């Protein structure tokens, strides 16, 4: 089924714009009820993005105009997740989404569909409106207090390194997989209990539960007591849907269940409404100092991006930063880094484009190419297309390319290939040479990381006691060490070959020199324990130190951070480093 075309829109309060995607049903097939999709919170929203986009596309194809959107302080909307009064702001975002859909389509009846904490927020919002006639809850959080305990357990199960002495740790903030909740927001959520609700969010309700866990029917019973008609159903694929962005699988069983239930709302064909207003695709942020515009970057509309520009024309040379996807995370960036940094840069005169390469986020894949192909060969062409867009709209601009993980890889390859750039900022690349079909089981970065871990514990008595008790994989450790020695020997041989001017294939030193010949400043930023730094110096050899002496290559290291800088103090330090290299002062806090 070909997806129905969607339109990016800004809506809501002028001083706090919200962002969303309106998926219009075909005029002849449109129903008189629109679907409003309410995201889960934080990292769950990153993981569920693909499934919710597929849901919106399929619902529109079935005749239900659909809006999916970002709450205040999330995604591409205004604000941050630690702003005050989050619960009221999130509920207000749902109200604004309903009102914007009504204004854009003329439809006056709505079904809210919320996932996880989004179901909680949608329930609170729906109970206050008479135009909500249907409600869908996916793996709902009926008692946020228990949800907060779950988040706390998740944080404890994934312990983070102790912050360094210089780190500014805010005791009011709880880090949750790269996102944050303040004490005030946790208190607000803890006071919510849907089981004690006095009004149902709608008269017709579908509660969809994951099929791999027992369900508590207390909320459903309460809704029925309040007079709602409630259907409960289990669905397959929740765990796979919530895997990391590059691994997750669209939950088609969930989508099928929703599409099978929607006709029970008995919607009539939508009446055509003349003279509807045009959808705004641009908005002002941060006290009208930043203008953001949703863009299609190529002729066939495949590539999507958002430009963040200074509202007032900048003086001197125009500086433009292009943010590439980190893995399969959408253009908002890991932990929403690209949004925060883009707006900070724009306030200081720097334009940026945060883009989705083909098949990732909001950009469609090339024909016969699958979604979520993180190391797709098509990205090289995408970068050239994006660069041409910049040339056409920002003449004679100084261009920087920023990427984390796979984005760092693609950016580096663009610099090596001679794509005109002033600067490449590569954050935690995990490989410098990717081949189609390459296994992730024991690539170089895994070998380097495991060898570093074994080296760190080699002089710990507890580690040797585990070996003696048979609690450690000694043969596996020996294998990793041998592979690490093999890598070191290969790197040493390549250094000799370079000095003898012997041509080498897949040689990092040669590629670094090539990027330097293209006059690209190379900036590498690493979390201290990330294997990429050892790979850069090991595979690049003397070329790295030579380019450092010439001030062409720079290396910055953030102590105690993880691969995607999930802790808020690590994100702040990364923002400081990137601002310095991209021509803006560090953010004030």
C-alpha positions as CSV (number, residue, x, y, z in Angstrom):
1,X,0.0,0.0,0.0
2,X,1.5,3.4,-1.0
3,X,1.6,5.8,2.0
4,X,-0.8,8.8,1.9
5,X,1.3,12.0,1.6
6,X,1.8,13.8,4.9
7,X,2.3,17.5,5.5
8,X,4.6,18.8,8.3
9,X,2.9,21.6,10.2
10,X,3.6,24.0,13.1
11,X,0.6,24.8,15.3
12,X,-0.5,25.8,18.8
13,X,0.5,28.9,20.8
14,X,2.5,31.4,18.8
15,X,5.0,31.8,21.6
16,X,5.3,28.0,22.1
17,X,4.9,26.4,18.6
18,X,4.2,22.7,18.4
19,X,5.2,20.4,15.5
20,X,3.4,17.6,13.9
21,X,2.5,15.6,10.7
22,X,-0.9,15.8,9.2
23,X,-1.8,12.7,7.2
24,X,-4.8,13.6,5.1
25,X,-7.2,10.9,4.0
26,X,-8.0,11.0,0.3
27,X,-11.0,13.4,-0.3
28,X,-13.2,10.7,-1.7
29,X,-12.5,8.2,1.1
30,X,-12.2,10.5,4.1
31,X,-14.2,9.7,7.2
32,X,-15.8,12.2,9.6
33,X,-13.6,11.2,12.5
34,X,-9.9,12.1,12.7
35,X,-7.2,10.2,14.7
36,X,-4.8,12.0,17.0
37,X,-1.7,10.0,18.0
38,X,-0.2,10.8,21.4
39,X,3.4,9.7,21.8
40,X,5.0,7.8,24.7
41,X,7.6,9.7,26.7
42,X,11.3,10.1,25.9
43,X,13.3,7.2,24.7
44,X,10.1,5.1,24.2
45,X,8.9,7.7,21.7
46,X,12.2,7.3,19.8
47,X,11.7,3.5,19.6
48,X,8.0,3.7,18.8
49,X,8.5,6.3,16.0
50,X,8.4,3.8,13.1
51,X,5.3,2.0,14.3
52,X,3.4,5.2,14.9
53,X,4.4,6.6,11.5
54,X,3.1,3.4,9.9
55,X,-0.1,3.6,11.9
56,X,-0.7,7.2,10.7
57,X,0.0,6.3,7.1
58,X,-2.3,3.2,7.2
59,X,-5.0,5.0,9.0
60,X,-5.1,7.8,6.5
61,X,-5.2,5.2,3.7
62,X,-8.2,3.7,5.4
63,X,-10.0,7.1,5.4
64,X,-9.0,8.5,8.8
65,X,-7.2,11.8,8.6
66,X,-4.4,11.5,11.3
67,X,-2.2,13.9,13.2
68,X,0.9,12.7,15.0
69,X,2.8,15.4,16.9
70,X,5.4,16.3,19.5
71,X,4.3,17.5,22.9
72,X,5.6,20.8,24.3
73,X,9.2,20.3,25.3
74,X,9.8,17.3,23.0
75,X,10.7,16.5,19.5
76,X,10.6,19.5,17.2
77,X,8.2,21.5,19.4
78,X,9.2,24.4,21.6
79,X,10.7,24.1,25.1
80,X,12.5,21.3,27.0
81,X,11.4,18.3,29.1
82,X,12.6,20.1,32.3
83,X,10.5,23.2,31.9
84,X,7.9,23.8,34.6
85,X,4.3,22.6,34.6
86,X,4.9,19.7,32.2
87,X,1.7,17.9,32.9
88,X,-0.4,20.9,32.0
89,X,1.8,21.6,29.0
90,X,1.5,18.1,27.6
91,X,-2.3,18.0,28.1
92,X,-2.5,21.4,26.5
93,X,-0.5,20.0,23.5
94,X,-3.2,17.4,22.9
95,X,-5.9,20.1,23.0
96,X,-3.9,22.1,20.5
97,X,-3.5,19.1,18.3
98,X,-7.2,18.5,18.2
99,X,-8.0,22.1,17.5
100,X,-5.3,22.3,14.7
101,X,-6.8,19.2,13.0
102,X,-10.3,20.7,13.2
103,X,-9.0,24.0,11.7
104,X,-7.1,22.3,8.9
105,X,-9.8,19.8,7.9
106,X,-13.2,20.8,9.2
107,X,-13.5,17.5,11.0
108,X,-15.2,17.9,14.4
109,X,-15.0,14.4,15.9
110,X,-11.9,12.8,17.1
111,X,-10.3,9.5,18.4
112,X,-7.3,9.8,20.6
113,X,-4.7,7.0,20.4
114,X,-2.1,7.1,23.2
115,X,0.9,4.8,23.9
116,X,2.3,4.2,27.4
117,X,2.4,7.6,29.1
118,X,0.8,9.1,26.0
119,X,-2.3,7.0,26.9
120,X,-2.3,8.6,30.4
121,X,-2.1,12.1,28.9
122,X,-4.7,11.4,26.3
123,X,-7.1,10.0,28.9
124,X,-6.7,13.2,31.0
125,X,-7.3,15.3,27.9
126,X,-10.2,13.3,26.5
127,X,-12.1,13.5,29.7
128,X,-12.3,17.2,29.3
129,X,-13.6,17.4,25.8
130,X,-17.0,16.6,24.2
131,X,-15.5,16.2,20.7
132,X,-13.5,13.0,21.6
133,X,-15.8,10.1,20.6
134,X,-13.2,7.3,20.6
135,X,-10.1,6.4,22.7
136,X,-7.3,3.9,22.1
137,X,-4.8,3.0,24.8
138,X,-1.7,1.0,23.9
139,X,0.2,-0.6,26.8
140,X,-1.3,2.1,29.0
141,X,0.1,3.6,32.2
142,X,-3.0,3.8,34.5
143,X,-0.9,4.6,37.6
144,X,2.1,6.8,36.7
145,X,3.6,6.2,40.2
146,X,4.3,2.6,39.2
147,X,5.6,3.8,35.9
148,X,8.1,6.1,37.6
149,X,9.2,3.1,39.7
150,X,9.7,1.2,36.5
151,X,11.8,4.0,35.1
152,X,13.9,4.1,38.3
153,X,14.5,0.4,38.1
154,X,15.5,0.8,34.4
155,X,18.1,3.4,35.4
156,X,19.5,1.3,38.2
157,X,19.7,-1.7,35.8
158,X,21.9,0.3,33.4
159,X,24.3,2.0,35.8
160,X,26.3,4.9,34.5
161,X,29.9,5.9,35.3
162,X,30.5,8.3,38.2
163,X,30.4,11.8,36.9
164,X,33.8,13.5,36.9
165,X,34.5,16.3,39.4
166,X,33.9,19.1,36.8
167,X,30.5,17.8,35.9
168,X,27.5,20.0,36.8
169,X,25.0,17.4,38.1
170,X,21.5,18.8,38.8
171,X,20.1,16.8,41.8
172,X,16.6,17.9,40.6
173,X,16.9,15.9,37.4
174,X,16.5,12.1,36.9
175,X,18.2,10.8,33.8
176,X,16.1,8.3,31.9
177,X,17.8,6.8,28.9
178,X,19.0,10.2,27.6
179,X,15.9,12.2,28.6
180,X,15.0,13.8,31.9
181,X,12.3,14.3,34.5
182,X,12.4,17.0,37.1
183,X,11.3,16.4,40.7
184,X,8.3,18.6,40.1
185,X,7.2,16.6,37.0
186,X,7.6,13.3,38.9
187,X,5.4,14.7,41.7
188,X,2.8,15.8,39.2
189,X,2.7,12.4,37.6
190,X,2.6,10.6,40.9
191,X,-0.6,12.4,41.8
192,X,-2.4,11.0,38.7
193,X,-4.4,7.8,39.1
194,X,-6.7,6.9,36.2
195,X,-8.3,4.1,38.2
196,X,-9.9,6.9,40.3
197,X,-11.1,8.9,37.3
198,X,-14.6,10.4,37.5
199,X,-15.1,10.6,33.7
200,X,-14.0,8.3,30.9
201,X,-11.9,9.8,28.0
202,X,-14.6,8.6,25.5
203,X,-17.6,6.4,25.4
204,X,-16.0,4.0,22.9
205,X,-12.6,2.6,24.0
206,X,-10.0,0.0,22.9
207,X,-7.4,-1.1,25.4
208,X,-4.5,-2.9,23.7
209,X,-2.2,-4.8,26.0
210,X,1.1,-6.5,25.2
211,X,0.7,-10.3,25.0
212,X,3.8,-11.2,26.9
213,X,2.8,-9.8,30.3
214,X,-0.2,-10.4,32.7
215,X,-2.7,-7.5,32.6
216,X,-4.5,-5.8,35.5
217,X,-8.1,-5.2,34.5
218,X,-8.8,-2.6,37.3
219,X,-8.8,0.4,35.0
220,X,-11.0,-1.3,32.4
221,X,-13.5,-2.2,35.1
222,X,-13.5,1.4,36.3
223,X,-14.1,2.7,32.8
224,X,-17.1,0.4,32.4
225,X,-18.5,1.6,35.8
226,X,-18.3,5.1,34.3
227,X,-20.5,3.9,31.4
228,X,-17.8,3.5,28.7
229,X,-17.9,0.6,26.2
230,X,-14.5,-1.0,26.5
231,X,-12.9,-3.7,24.4
232,X,-9.6,-5.3,25.7
233,X,-7.3,-7.1,23.4
234,X,-3.7,-8.3,23.4
235,X,-1.3,-7.7,20.6
236,X,2.0,-9.2,19.4
237,X,5.3,-7.4,18.9
238,X,5.5,-5.0,21.7
239,X,9.1,-5.9,22.7
240,X,10.3,-5.8,19.1
241,X,8.6,-2.4,18.5
242,X,10.5,-1.0,21.5
243,X,14.0,-2.1,20.6
244,X,16.6,0.5,19.8
245,X,15.8,2.6,16.8
246,X,18.1,0.7,14.4
247,X,16.7,-2.7,15.5
248,X,13.0,-2.3,16.1
249,X,10.3,-3.9,14.0
250,X,7.0,-2.3,13.1
251,X,4.2,-3.7,15.2
252,X,1.8,-4.6,12.4
253,X,-0.4,-6.7,14.7
254,X,-1.0,-3.6,16.8
255,X,-1.8,-1.5,13.7
256,X,-4.2,-4.2,12.4
257,X,-6.0,-4.3,15.7
258,X,-6.5,-0.5,15.6
259,X,-7.7,-0.4,12.0
260,X,-10.1,-3.2,12.6
261,X,-11.7,-1.4,15.6
262,X,-12.0,2.2,14.2
263,X,-15.1,1.3,12.0
264,X,-16.9,0.6,15.3
265,X,-17.0,4.4,15.8
266,X,-19.6,4.5,13.0
267,X,-18.1,7.6,11.3
268,X,-19.9,9.0,8.2
269,X,-18.1,10.2,5.1
270,X,-16.5,13.5,5.7
271,X,-18.2,16.5,4.1
272,X,-16.0,18.6,1.9
273,X,-15.1,22.0,3.5
274,X,-14.1,24.9,1.2
275,X,-11.6,27.6,2.0
276,X,-9.6,25.8,4.6
277,X,-6.5,27.7,5.8
278,X,-3.0,26.8,4.5
279,X,-0.9,24.7,6.8
280,X,2.0,26.7,8.4
281,X,5.3,25.0,7.8
282,X,7.4,27.7,9.5
283,X,7.4,29.1,13.0
284,X,9.4,31.4,15.4
285,X,11.0,30.1,18.5
286,X,12.9,31.4,21.5
287,X,11.3,34.8,21.8
288,X,11.2,35.2,18.0
289,X,15.0,34.9,17.7
290,X,14.9,31.6,15.7
291,X,12.9,30.7,12.7
292,X,12.4,27.0,11.8
293,X,11.1,25.8,8.5
294,X,10.1,22.3,7.5
295,X,11.7,21.4,4.1
296,X,11.8,18.9,1.4
297,X,15.4,18.9,0.2
298,X,15.2,17.1,-3.1
299,X,13.0,17.3,-6.2
300,X,11.0,14.1,-5.5
301,X,10.3,15.0,-1.9
302,X,12.2,12.0,-0.4
303,X,14.5,13.8,2.0
304,X,13.1,15.8,4.9
305,X,14.8,18.3,7.1
306,X,14.2,21.3,9.3
307,X,16.1,24.5,8.9
308,X,16.8,26.6,12.0
309,X,17.9,30.1,11.1
310,X,18.5,33.4,12.9
311,X,15.3,35.4,12.6
312,X,17.5,38.5,11.8
313,X,19.9,38.2,8.9
314,X,23.4,37.2,10.2
315,X,26.4,39.5,9.6
316,X,29.5,38.4,7.6
317,X,30.0,34.9,6.3
318,X,26.9,32.7,6.5
319,X,27.7,29.6,8.5
320,X,25.6,26.5,8.0
321,X,25.7,23.2,10.0
322,X,24.2,20.0,8.6
323,X,23.2,17.4,11.3
324,X,23.1,13.8,10.0
325,X,21.2,11.0,11.7
326,X,22.8,9.1,14.6
327,X,22.0,5.5,13.7
328,X,18.2,5.2,13.0
329,X,17.2,8.0,15.4
330,X,15.3,10.7,13.5
331,X,16.5,14.2,12.8
332,X,15.8,15.4,16.4
333,X,19.1,13.6,17.3
334,X,20.1,11.3,20.2
335,X,18.6,12.7,23.4
336,X,17.1,15.5,21.2
337,X,20.7,16.9,20.8
338,X,20.1,18.3,17.3
339,X,17.1,20.4,18.3
340,X,18.8,21.9,21.3
341,X,22.0,22.6,19.5
342,X,20.3,24.0,16.4
343,X,18.3,26.5,18.3
344,X,21.4,27.6,20.3
345,X,23.4,28.0,17.2
346,X,20.6,30.0,15.5
347,X,20.5,32.4,18.4
348,X,24.1,33.2,17.7
349,X,23.8,33.6,14.0
350,X,24.5,30.1,12.7
351,X,22.0,28.4,10.4
352,X,21.5,24.6,10.6
353,X,19.7,21.8,8.8
354,X,18.8,18.7,10.9
355,X,18.0,16.1,8.2
356,X,16.8,12.6,7.8
357,X,18.7,10.6,5.3
358,X,16.7,8.3,3.0
359,X,14.9,5.5,4.9
360,X,15.4,7.0,8.3
361,X,13.0,9.1,10.4
362,X,10.7,11.1,8.1
363,X,12.5,10.5,4.9
364,X,11.4,7.7,2.5
365,X,13.8,5.1,1.4
366,X,15.1,4.8,-2.2
367,X,13.2,2.4,-4.4
368,X,13.9,-1.2,-3.4
369,X,15.8,0.0,-0.3
370,X,14.5,-1.1,3.1
371,X,13.8,1.3,6.0
372,X,16.3,1.7,8.8
373,X,19.3,0.8,6.6
374,X,21.8,2.7,8.9
375,X,24.9,2.2,6.7
376,X,23.1,2.5,3.3
377,X,25.3,3.3,0.4
378,X,22.6,5.8,-0.7
379,X,23.6,8.2,2.1
380,X,26.6,9.4,0.1
381,X,24.1,10.6,-2.6
382,X,21.9,12.1,0.0
383,X,24.7,14.2,1.4
384,X,25.5,15.5,-2.1
385,X,21.8,16.4,-2.5
386,X,21.7,18.2,0.8
387,X,24.9,20.0,-0.1
388,X,23.3,21.2,-3.3
389,X,20.3,22.4,-1.4
390,X,22.6,24.5,0.8
391,X,24.4,25.9,-2.3
392,X,21.1,26.9,-3.8
393,X,19.8,28.6,-0.7
394,X,22.8,29.9,1.2
395,X,25.4,31.0,-1.4
396,X,29.0,31.0,-0.4
397,X,28.3,29.5,3.0
398,X,30.8,27.9,5.3
399,X,29.5,24.3,5.8
400,X,30.1,22.1,8.7
401,X,28.8,18.5,8.9
402,X,28.0,16.9,12.2
403,X,27.3,13.3,12.9
404,X,27.3,10.8,15.8
405,X,28.0,7.0,15.3
406,X,26.8,6.1,11.8
407,X,26.4,9.9,11.1
408,X,30.0,10.4,11.9
409,X,30.9,7.5,9.5
410,X,28.9,9.0,6.6
411,X,30.2,12.5,7.3
412,X,33.8,11.3,7.2
413,X,33.3,9.4,4.0
414,X,31.8,12.6,2.4
415,X,34.9,14.6,3.5
416,X,37.2,11.9,2.0
417,X,35.2,11.9,-1.2
418,X,35.7,15.7,-1.6
419,X,32.2,16.9,-0.8
420,X,32.9,20.7,-0.3
421,X,33.0,21.2,3.5
422,X,34.7,23.5,5.8
423,X,34.6,21.2,8.8
424,X,33.5,17.7,9.8
425,X,32.6,17.0,13.5
426,X,32.6,13.2,14.0
427,X,31.2,12.1,17.4
428,X,32.0,8.5,18.5
429,X,32.3,6.7,15.1
430,X,32.3,3.0,15.6
431,X,33.8,2.1,12.3
432,X,35.7,3.8,9.5
433,X,35.1,1.0,6.9
434,X,31.7,-0.6,6.5
435,X,30.9,-3.3,4.1
436,X,27.5,-4.5,3.1
437,X,26.5,-7.5,5.1
438,X,29.3,-6.9,7.7
439,X,28.5,-8.8,10.9
440,X,28.2,-6.8,14.1
441,X,29.3,-9.9,16.2
442,X,33.0,-9.2,16.3
443,X,33.8,-6.0,14.3
444,X,36.9,-4.0,15.1
445,X,35.1,-1.7,17.5
446,X,33.8,-4.6,19.6
447,X,37.3,-6.2,19.7
448,X,38.8,-2.9,20.8
449,X,36.1,-2.3,23.5
450,X,36.3,-5.8,24.9
451,X,40.1,-5.7,24.9
452,X,40.0,-2.4,26.8
453,X,37.6,-3.9,29.4
454,X,39.8,-7.0,29.9
455,X,42.9,-4.8,30.2
456,X,41.2,-2.7,32.9
457,X,40.3,-5.8,35.0
458,X,43.5,-7.8,34.4
459,X,44.9,-6.6,37.7
460,X,41.8,-7.0,39.8
461,X,41.8,-9.9,42.2
462,X,38.0,-10.3,41.9
463,X,38.4,-10.9,38.1
464,X,40.9,-13.7,38.6
465,X,38.7,-15.3,41.3
466,X,35.8,-15.4,38.8
467,X,38.1,-17.2,36.4
468,X,39.2,-19.7,39.0
469,X,35.6,-20.4,40.0
470,X,34.6,-20.9,36.3
471,X,32.4,-17.8,36.4
472,X,34.2,-16.0,33.5
473,X,34.7,-16.9,29.9
474,X,38.4,-17.4,29.8
475,X,38.6,-18.8,26.3
476,X,36.5,-15.9,25.0
477,X,38.8,-13.4,26.7
478,X,41.8,-15.0,25.2
479,X,40.2,-14.9,21.8
480,X,39.5,-11.2,22.2
481,X,43.0,-10.5,23.2
482,X,44.4,-12.4,20.3
483,X,42.2,-10.5,17.9
484,X,43.3,-7.3,19.5
485,X,46.9,-8.2,19.0
486,X,46.1,-9.1,15.4
487,X,44.6,-5.6,14.9
488,X,47.6,-4.0,16.4
489,X,49.9,-5.9,14.2
490,X,47.9,-5.0,11.1
491,X,47.9,-1.3,12.1
492,X,51.7,-1.4,12.5
493,X,52.2,-3.0,9.1
494,X,50.0,-0.4,7.5
495,X,52.1,2.4,9.1
496,X,55.2,0.9,7.6
497,X,53.5,0.5,4.2
498,X,52.5,4.2,4.3
499,X,56.0,5.3,4.9
500,X,57.1,3.2,2.0
501,X,54.3,4.7,-0.2
502,X,52.8,1.3,-0.8
503,X,49.1,1.7,-1.9
504,X,46.7,0.3,0.7
505,X,43.0,-0.5,0.5
506,X,40.6,0.6,3.3
507,X,43.4,2.6,5.0
508,X,42.3,5.2,7.6
509,X,45.6,7.1,7.4
510,X,45.2,7.6,3.7
511,X,41.6,8.7,4.0
512,X,42.5,11.2,6.7
513,X,45.2,12.6,4.5
514,X,42.7,12.8,1.6
515,X,40.2,14.7,3.7
516,X,42.9,17.1,4.7
517,X,43.9,17.6,1.0
518,X,40.3,18.7,0.4
519,X,40.9,21.4,3.1
520,X,38.4,19.9,5.6
521,X,39.0,20.6,9.2
522,X,38.5,17.3,11.1
523,X,37.1,17.3,14.6
524,X,36.7,14.0,16.5
525,X,34.8,14.0,19.8
526,X,34.8,10.8,21.9
527,X,33.4,9.6,25.1
528,X,36.6,8.5,27.0
529,X,35.6,4.8,27.1
530,X,34.3,4.6,23.5
531,X,36.5,2.4,21.2
532,X,36.5,4.9,18.4
533,X,39.4,6.9,19.8
534,X,41.7,3.9,20.0
535,X,40.6,3.0,16.5
536,X,41.4,6.5,15.2
537,X,44.9,6.5,16.6
538,X,45.6,2.8,15.9
539,X,44.3,2.7,12.3
540,X,45.3,6.3,11.5
541,X,48.8,5.9,12.8
542,X,51.3,8.7,12.4
543,X,48.9,10.6,10.0
544,X,46.7,11.5,13.0
545,X,49.6,13.1,15.0
546,X,50.9,14.8,11.9
547,X,47.5,16.4,11.1
548,X,47.1,17.4,14.8
549,X,50.5,19.2,14.7
550,X,49.2,21.1,11.5
551,X,46.0,22.0,13.4
552,X,43.9,20.2,10.8
553,X,42.7,17.4,13.1
554,X,41.4,17.9,16.6
555,X,40.4,15.4,19.2
556,X,38.1,16.2,22.2
557,X,37.4,13.7,25.0
558,X,34.5,13.7,27.5
559,X,35.3,11.7,30.6
560,X,32.8,9.2,31.9
561,X,30.2,9.7,29.2
562,X,28.6,6.8,27.3
563,X,28.3,6.4,23.6
564,X,25.2,8.6,23.1
565,X,25.8,11.0,26.1
566,X,22.7,10.0,27.9
567,X,23.4,11.8,31.2
568,X,22.4,15.4,31.3
569,X,25.8,16.7,32.5
570,X,27.5,14.8,29.6
571,X,25.1,16.3,27.1
572,X,25.9,19.7,28.5
573,X,29.6,19.1,28.1
574,X,29.1,17.9,24.5
575,X,27.0,21.0,23.7
576,X,29.9,23.2,25.0
577,X,32.5,21.4,22.8
578,X,30.3,21.5,19.7
579,X,29.4,25.1,20.1
580,X,33.1,26.0,20.3
581,X,33.9,24.3,17.1
582,X,30.8,25.5,15.3
583,X,31.2,29.2,16.1
584,X,28.9,29.9,19.0
585,X,29.5,30.5,22.7
586,X,28.7,27.7,25.2
587,X,25.0,27.6,26.2
588,X,24.3,29.5,29.5
589,X,22.8,27.3,32.2
